[in-house]
Amino acid sequence: MHFGDERNSVSTEKVRNIGVGVISLGWMGNLHARSYRAALEHFPDDSVKVRMVAAADASRDAAVRAQGVHGFEKVTADYREILVDPDVDVVSICAPNYLHHEMALAAAAAGKPFWIEKPMGISLAQSEEIARAAARANVITGVGFNYRNAPALVHARKLIASGTVGRVTNVTVRFLADYSSDPAGALTWRFEKARAGAGVLGDLLSHGFDLGHYLVGRISEVCALTSTFITERPLPAQDAVSHFSSGSGPLATVENEDHAAVLARFDNGVVGVFEASRTAVGPRAEYTVEIYGTAGSIRWDFQRLNEIQVCVGRGGGPYGYTTVYAEPGDGDFAHFQPGGGIAMGFDDLKTIEAHLFLTSVLRGEQLAPSTADGWAAAAVVDASERSVLSRSWVNVAMVDGITTFNRST
Ligand SMILES: NC(=O)c1ccc[n+]([C@@H]2O[C@H](COP(=O)([O-])OP(=O)(O)OC[C@H]3O[C@@H](n4cnc5c(N)ncnc54)[C@H](O)[C@@H]3O)[C@@H](O)[C@H]2O)c1
């Protein structure tokens, strides 16, 4: 059985034919829409169907385009219409960051399970309110921490838990991207404090902090430095929304950081080094995780997402890294490819995320990552921002309702 467990499901009619509403049809909204349908292809279950009910976007063009591609029955410019639509059972929130808070609170109030993109809000307070509202309303949630779903990383997590690298001593997590390396790149919402919140701390390192939580444990204390290397950018042409667009308008000020360097301590004594850049020239999307232990180490790079480099011990044989390819048995790999060495891609990680979310909804059991994980990552972003301001080490606020730190789950 891949999807439902009828004992815990809310209503047989609804769980069999899940009505989907997607809010905001940019890069992520289109990917969410594709992923709901792909989840059914990769995790087939005859008793479950997905019905693409409604798409909402402030840009009518974006909504209508998405309707053509994904077959939504309705389009609207007002996301609230989706939340009161009785045919919509689950909602994706893929808007720019500043809209997440009001949309998530409205979804929780409407009792709709929601799958929200990271960063969950533009501040710790917003993220906490989202997580608490979801918990109070008792709705299932999902958060866009897709990198956790890479089967090679799931395998790495198992190796760590089974002591293969000994006691973990330190980790290095680097998210180096070039998406804003061109100074002619448009000043979109991502560069404004009011609409994005943090820069790379929220955009990239929220993923990095979540991976730290997922693989190692709770980050308890940080000391951070942030920098903005390209301080002005051209305003976008009216219809340019993507962070890959060029601008043609007058120059305006970039309000959040291009680069962040964060030293961290975990609750369990592990030391962390986190770095992110959106202006690196050379790395395209070089997102790396390195875990060092007393008996070995493991390395992963998103650009080679199906493999890890593993070094175990110094005892005797050749000393160095072995490439271990993800294969059936590692996470959900078998749902995508029949054998090791055959590559999965980025969109597949989102398909796994959709499946986790839908399964959570159908079973009535939160499978993770949830808004509590989004809140936990936001707490580390917030501590990093406070550390920058105070030029000192800062404690990370505690969060409620998280199961990720328990490495047996
Ligand atoms: N998980 C990941 O790896 C990942 C990758 C990229 C983006 N994201 C996150 O996804 C979210 C969206 O990013 P994106 O790259 O898809 O953005 P995007 O700029 O491509 O698309 C944003 C969409 O929101 C729409 N929009 C703007 N105002 C709206 C409103 N009031 N109501 C409804 N729709 C509105 C725009 O018209 C546009 O279609 C962000 O929070 C971002 O951080 C996550």
The ligand as a Tripos MOL2 file, in Angstrom:
@<TRIPOS>MOLECULE
LIG
   44    48     1     0     0
SMALL
NO_CHARGES

@<TRIPOS>ATOM
      1 N1         12.1440   24.3590   -2.4410 N.am      1 LIG1
      2 C1         12.9430   24.9370   -3.3280 C.2       1 LIG1
      3 O1         13.9790   24.3960   -3.7060 O.2       1 LIG1
      4 C2         12.5460   26.2770   -3.8860 C.ar      1 LIG1
      5 C3         13.0810   26.7320   -5.1070 C.ar      1 LIG1
      6 C4         12.6540   27.9730   -5.6020 C.ar      1 LIG1
      7 C5         11.7410   28.7360   -4.8750 C.ar      1 LIG1
      8 N2         11.2810   28.3040   -3.6730 N.ar      1 LIG1
      9 C6         10.3240   29.1160   -2.8900 C.3       1 LIG1
     10 O2          9.0570   29.1000   -3.5690 O.3       1 LIG1
     11 C7          8.4020   30.3630   -3.4190 C.3       1 LIG1
     12 C8          8.0770   30.9200   -4.8110 C.3       1 LIG1
     13 O3          9.2730   31.0160   -5.5450 O.3       1 LIG1
     14 P1          9.2690   30.9340   -7.1570 P.3       1 LIG1
     15 O4         10.6860   30.7820   -7.5690 O.co2     1 LIG1
     16 O5          8.2570   29.9540   -7.6100 O.co2     1 LIG1
     17 O6          8.7700   32.4210   -7.4670 O.3       1 LIG1
     18 P2          8.3430   33.0450   -8.8480 P.3       1 LIG1
     19 O7          8.7710   34.4660   -8.7600 O.co2     1 LIG1
     20 O8          8.7600   32.1780   -9.9930 O.co2     1 LIG1
     21 O9          6.7370   32.9600   -8.8090 O.3       1 LIG1
     22 C9          5.9540   33.6540   -7.8770 C.3       1 LIG1
     23 C10         4.5150   33.6550   -8.3720 C.3       1 LIG1
     24 O10         3.7090   34.2740   -7.3660 O.3       1 LIG1
     25 C11         2.7250   35.0580   -8.0260 C.3       1 LIG1
     26 N3          2.1540   36.0290   -7.1020 N.ar      1 LIG1
     27 C12         2.6430   37.2330   -6.7380 C.ar      1 LIG1
     28 N4          1.7690   37.8600   -5.9150 N.ar      1 LIG1
     29 C13         0.7100   37.0310   -5.7550 C.ar      1 LIG1
     30 C14        -0.5070   37.0950   -5.0250 C.ar      1 LIG1
     31 N5         -0.8340   38.1800   -4.3140 N.pl3     1 LIG1
     32 N6         -1.3600   36.0520   -5.0750 N.ar      1 LIG1
     33 C15        -1.0580   34.9510   -5.8130 C.ar      1 LIG1
     34 N7          0.0790   34.8180   -6.5360 N.ar      1 LIG1
     35 C16         0.9560   35.8550   -6.5000 C.ar      1 LIG1
     36 C17         3.4700   35.6720   -9.2050 C.3       1 LIG1
     37 O11         2.5850   36.1680  -10.1870 O.3       1 LIG1
     38 C18         4.2890   34.4620   -9.6610 C.3       1 LIG1
     39 O12         3.5770   33.6920  -10.6030 O.3       1 LIG1
     40 C19         9.3530   31.2490   -2.6150 C.3       1 LIG1
     41 O13         8.9680   31.2350   -1.2700 O.3       1 LIG1
     42 C20        10.7170   30.5790   -2.7920 C.3       1 LIG1
     43 O14        11.5850   30.7810   -1.6970 O.3       1 LIG1
     44 C21        11.6450   27.0740   -3.1880 C.ar      1 LIG1
@<TRIPOS>BOND
     1     1     2 1
     2     2     3 2
     3     2     4 1
     4     4     5 ar
     5     4    44 ar
     6     5     6 ar
     7     6     7 ar
     8     7     8 ar
     9     8     9 1
    10     8    44 ar
    11     9    10 1
    12     9    42 1
    13    10    11 1
    14    11    12 1
    15    11    40 1
    16    12    13 1
    17    13    14 1
    18    14    15 2
    19    14    16 1
    20    14    17 1
    21    17    18 1
    22    18    19 2
    23    18    20 1
    24    18    21 1
    25    21    22 1
    26    22    23 1
    27    23    24 1
    28    23    38 1
    29    24    25 1
    30    25    26 1
    31    25    36 1
    32    26    27 ar
    33    26    35 ar
    34    27    28 ar
    35    28    29 ar
    36    29    30 ar
    37    29    35 ar
    38    30    31 1
    39    30    32 ar
    40    32    33 ar
    41    33    34 ar
    42    34    35 ar
    43    36    37 1
    44    36    38 1
    45    38    39 1
    46    40    41 1
    47    40    42 1
    48    42    43 1
@<TRIPOS>SUBSTRUCTURE
     1 LIG1         1 GROUP 0 **** ****
